[in-house]
Amino acid sequence: MDHITKRRYMRAAFYCGVLLTLAGIMAGWWTMNGGHLNSYGDRLIAIGRLFGLLAAWSVIIQVILMSRAPFIERNFDLEDNIQLHKYNGYTMLGTIAGHVVFLTLGYSLPTHVSLWDQTIAFNTQYEDVFLATLGTIIFFVASFFSVQAIRKKLRYEIWYLIHVTVYGGILMTFFHQINTGADFINNFWFTAFWYGLYSLAFVVWLRYRVLNQLVLQYTHQFRVESIVQTATNTYSVSLTGRNIQDFEFEPGQYATWRFLSAGLWYEAHPFSISSPYGSDRLRFTVKASPSLTEKIMRVKPGTQVLVDGPRGSFTAERADRNSKVVLIAGGIGVAPYLSTISVLLQNGKDVSLLYSVKDHTDVAFRSELVQLQSEGLKVSLYLNEKNQRITPEVLGSITQQDTTVYICGPDGMSRAFVATLRGLGFEKRNIITERFAF
């Protein structure tokens, strides 16, 4: 079974699991509510409960999507994962709103209580409802700051800290669902079903978001060896430790790095692994913002580093079906290609690199690229200061329909090249991207 077919089956398995849990939720809801739909108030309440169950279901899916489990990371591209996360988030917010609106209407209209008074009653007289209200506020605030126009104005660190609070919101809504939800109080099996779903999500999240980092640190004891500037505002951080060569990653993957030093320990940043596979040093490369550059340059050799990864599916095996490979890099987007190129050349691929940078000072890894050229890599450099661009004509002249094209660089650049290639008739499966935007 080739890599593309395996990914297709794994993705289908994920969607089947999602649909099976949805079927279980609908069956449980109907068991508890199907015989109690006599009045319009009962019907509104039943719909509100259904929305509440669907909201909890969306929360569990969101936790699994955020878990960084290899099953998700390897079978969904980073952009696909982001899209799943986004649309599931919309579903979560919509179902939470539906839960609140329909329950409030269902309880207030038959008794002629005002919507405001009913809302106050929910939050003061029902167990854990106020906690759920706080959790809901957290979800909506985090979603507000995820809107692209707003997110672009935020520093990554601020956006990250805001999203960490979502875990608190999940915990708050969990207690409300289990302690107050009418579909659980008198239904042992449905309650057990939900405990199972929450337990699965929590175990997966704990395994890959927390324990994975601790186990890796215990095994390898990662610490900073050196920080070297490789191009304008671009830095390579080399890590040493114990048995680094045994750290398993596939060329092209990335990891999330956390320096355990003052002013940085609470920040985690995703960066591509740029060291050769099997090296006794682990290296990642950063195109730093002014604030991040200042912090990185304060990091001293010997500082311990938590590594969360490897992650991603931007790997050489994705080119299995085609003999010709074109790599498009924008700026620091060349970093994940360094180890990928060696593997592709060893596999007998015809590999070309189109490397776009602002000027000569932005060219990173010069000596390594020269070495790879001697091994068969074809390099074309495009300097923006000289108005050199990777145009549709350039792409059309060096690519054929059986070419695999990798794209890594700024988000706008990646989207533009994907659109160009699709316009040239390329199939989506032959275009592989790594998204640089958070």
N, C-alpha and C positions, 0 to 999 in steps of 0.2 A: 504494500500500500504506500503510494507516494505521499509526500508531506501535505500537498494541497488537499488530497482526498481525506487524509487523517484529520486535518483541521476542520473540514466540512462535517465529518461525522461527530467530532467532539463538540462543535457548535450546535449541531442538531440535538445532541444529548443534553446540552445545557438547556435549550429551549423546551425540550420534552419534560425535563425536570420542573421547569417553571410552570408549564401548563398542567402537569399532574398535581402540583401543590395547589394551583388555582382550582382545579376540579375538586380536590378535597375540601377546600375552603367553602366553595359554593354548596357542596353536599352538606357540610356541617351547618352552614347558615340556614339552609332550607329545612333541615331537621328541626331546628329550634324555632324558626319563624313561619314556616309554611302554613301551619294551622292557626295562625293568629293574625290574619289579614282582614278581619271583618269590618273595621272602621277605618276612615281615612287617617286618623291619628296613629292607629296600629301600623298602617301601611307606611306612613312617613317614618315611624320609628324603625321598622324593619329595614327600609332603604338606608337609613342612617347607620344602622348596625352593619349592614353590608359594606358601606363605604369605610367604616372603621376597620373591618377585617381586611379590606383591600389596601388600606393605608398601612396596616401592620405588615402585610405581605410585601408591599413596596419597600418598607424599611428594612426587612430582612434581606431582600435582593440587593438593596443599596449597601448593606454591611458586607455581603459576599463580594460585590463588585469592588469594594474598597479594601478587601482583605489581602490583595496582591497574591492570591493563590496561583500557582503555576498553571493550573487548568485554565484559568481566565487569561493570564498574561501571555501564555504561549499560543492560544487558539483565537484570540481576538487582538487585532492590531491596537496600538495605543489609541489611535483616533476612534476606532470602533468602540473601545472600552469607554472613552470619554463620552461618546454619543449615547451609549447604553446608560451610563451614569446620569447624563443630562435628562434624557426622556423618562427614565424611571423616576428621577427627581420631580419632573412635572407631574407624573402620575401620583406620586406620593402627596404632593401639595394639593392636587385637585381632589383626591379622595379624602384627605384630612378636612378640607373645606366642606366637602359634601357631607361628611360625618357630622360636623358641627352644625351645619345649616339644617339638615333634615331632622336630626334629633331635637334641636331647639324648636323647630316648627311642630314636630310630632307631639312634644310634651306641652307646648304653650297654647296651640290653637284650640284643642278640645276643652281646655280649662279656662280659656280666655285670659291667660296670663301674658303680659307683654314680653316681647322677645328679650328685652334688657333684663327684666326681673327673672326670667327663666335662666338666662346666662349667669346671673349672680347666684341663683339657687344652685345651679350645677357646680359652680366653683367653691361654694361654701358649705353645701350640704351632702355632697357625694364624695366618697373616698377617692383620693388621688386624682380627682379631676383638675384641681388647681395645678398639680405637678404636670399633668398632660398639657394644660394650657401654656405653661412655661416652656415645655418641650416644643410645642407647636410654634411658639414665637421664635425659638432658636432655629427651627427648620426654615422658617420664612426669612429670617435675617440672613442666614447662610446662603439661601437661594438668591436673595437680592444682591449680595456681593459676588455671586457667580455670574450675573448677567455680564456679557462680554464687554459692553461699553464701560461698565463700572470696574470690572476685574482688571482691565488694562491699566487703570489708574492706580491700582494697588501694588505695593511691593509684595513679592511672593511670600515673604515671612508673615505679613499681616493676613493675607488671604489664608495661609496655612493655619494660623492660630484661630481664626474665625471658624474654620471647618473642624478643628479639633473639638469645639464645643458641641458639635452635632452628636458626638457620642453621649454626652450628658442628656441631650434631648431624647435620644433613643431609650436610655434607661428610664427617664421620666414617663414616657408613653408606655413602656413595657409594664410598669407597675399598675398604671391605670387600666390597661387592657385585661390583665390577669385578675386584678382585685375587684374591678367594677363591671367588666363586660358581662352582660346578661347571657351571652352565648356560651360562657365558660362555667358560670357558677353551678349549674345543674347538669353539666355534660362532661363526665370524666374523660371519655375518649377524645372529645374535641379539645379539651384542655391539654391532654397528653400530646395530641398532635401538634399544638402550638408550642408547648415546651420543647418538643423535639426539633421544630424548625428553629426556634431561638437558640437552642443548644448547639445545633449544627453550625449556625452562622457564627456564634460566639467562639466555638472551638476552631473553626477555620480562620477567623480573624486573629485569635490568640496565637495560633500556630505560626501564621505567616507574617503578621504585623509586629509581634512581640518576641516570641521564642526564637524565631529564625535569626534575628539580630544577635540575641544573647548567645545562642549556640555558636554562631560564626565567630563572635568576639572571643568566646572561651577557647574555640578550636584554633584560631589563627592569631589572636592578639594583635589586631591591626593597629598600627601607629604610623604617624607621619615620619617619613625619612627626609624628604626634601620638597620644596616648592620652587618651580622654575618657570620663568616667563618664556613662552614659546612664540608669541606674536603680540601685536598691540593689544593690551588689556586681556590677554589670554594666558592662562596659567595651567601647568600640569603639576598635579600633586601625586607624588609617589609614596606608596605605603609599603612598609616592610612588616615582618611579623614571623609567625611560625608556620612552616609548610604552606607558604603562599601559593606555590605551584599546584597545590591540591584544591584550591578554590575553583570550583567548577562553574564556568560560564561559557556561553557560546559567543563567538565573535560577532559583534554588532549589538550586544545587549548593554543595558545600563543598570545602574543601582542608585539607591538613595543613600546619601552620605551625611553623617552627623558627627561633627567635631566635638569631642568632650572637653571643651575648654570654656572659660568665662566668656560670655557674650555670644556663644555659638551653640551651646549644648541643646538649647530648646528649638533650634532650627534644623530642618532636614531638607536637603536639596537633591533633585535627581540630575545626575550627570552620566554621560556615556563612559564606558570602560574603554580606554585607549591603549592599554598595554597588550603586547602580543600574547596569544594563548600559550599557557605553560610557563610564563615568565616567573622568576622568583621575586618580582616586584609587581604590585597592583597599582595601576596608574589611572587617574581620571583627569579630564581636562575641562577647564571652566572658561567660558566667555563671561567675564564678571561685570556686574554693574558697579558703579562707583562705590556704593556702600558695601557690597560684598567683597570687592577687591581689597578695601581697607581691612576688613575682618580677616580675610584669608592671609594677608601679609603679616598679620599679628600672630598667626598660628606658629607655634614653635615645634621644631623636630622633637619627636617622642610623644606628641599629643595622641591620645587614643582616639580611634574613629570607629563608630558603629556603622556597619555596612548592611543595608537592607536590599537584598537581591541575590542573584542577578534577576533582571526583569526584562520583558519585552520580547517581541518576535521579529525584530529587524535583523534577521540572521541569514547566513550564507545558504543554508539549506532551502530557503524560499526560491532559489534560482535553479533548482534541480532540473526543471523541464527544458530549460533553454541553454544553449552553449554560449550565447553572447550576453554580456552584462554591461550596462551603463550605470555608473554611479554619479549622481548629481549632488554636489556639496555646496552649501552656502556658508562661508565663514567657518565657525567652529563645527559646523555640520560634518566636517571631514573626520572628526575624531573617531566615531564608531566604525569607520571604514578601514582603519589601519590594520586591525587583525582580520577583518572580513576579506580584504583583498588577498592576503596570503593564502587563505583557505580556498578562495575561488580560483586562484592561479594553480594551486596544487591539484584542484579538481579538473584542470584542463580547460577552464573557461577563458574566453576572449574578453578581457576586462578593460573598460575605458573609464577614466575619471574626468568629469567636467567640474572644475573647481572655481567658484566665483567668489572673489574677495574685493574689498574696497580698494586696496593698493598693495604693493609688495610687502609692506610691513605687517599686513594681516595674514600673510601666508604662514601657516603653522606646519610643523613636522617636515621641514625641508629635507633633512638628511634621510629620514625614513622613506619619504616619497621617492627620492632619488634611488634608494636601494630597491624599492619595489619596481621602479622603472627598469632597473637592470634585470629583474626577474620576469618582465613581460608586461607590466602595467603601462597603458597608454594614458598620458596626462595632458589635458588641455586647460591652461590657466586663463581666466577671464578677469581683467582688472576693470572695475567700475569707473575708476578715475580716468581711464582712457576710453570710456564709453564702450567697453567690450561687454557684450551680453550673450547669454545662451538663448538664442532666438529659436522660434519654431522651425526655421530653415535649418539651423544647426542640428536640432534634434531629429528632424526628418532625414538629414543626410547620413547620420551615424546609427540610426535605429531601424530595425525591421520588426515585423509583427511577432517574431519569435524571440525578441529581446526582452530580458528582464531589466526593468529600470528601478533603481533605488533612489529615493529623494530624501535628503536630510538638510534642514536649514530653517531659517525663520518661517513662521507659519504662513505668512502671505506668499512667500516664494514657493513653498510647497504646494499651496492650493493652485497657484498660477500654473505651475508645471504639470500638475495632475490634469487640469482643464485642457492644457495644450496637448498632452499625450492622448487624452480621450478624444480630442478633436482630430487627432491623427489616426484614430481607429484602434488604439490600444485597448486590450481587454483589461478590466480592473484587476484581475488576478496577477497580471504582469507588471503592475505598478505598486511598489512597496514604499511606504512612507514612514518616517518617524517624526512625530509632532514635537516641536520645541516650545509650544505655548502651554502655560498652565491654565 
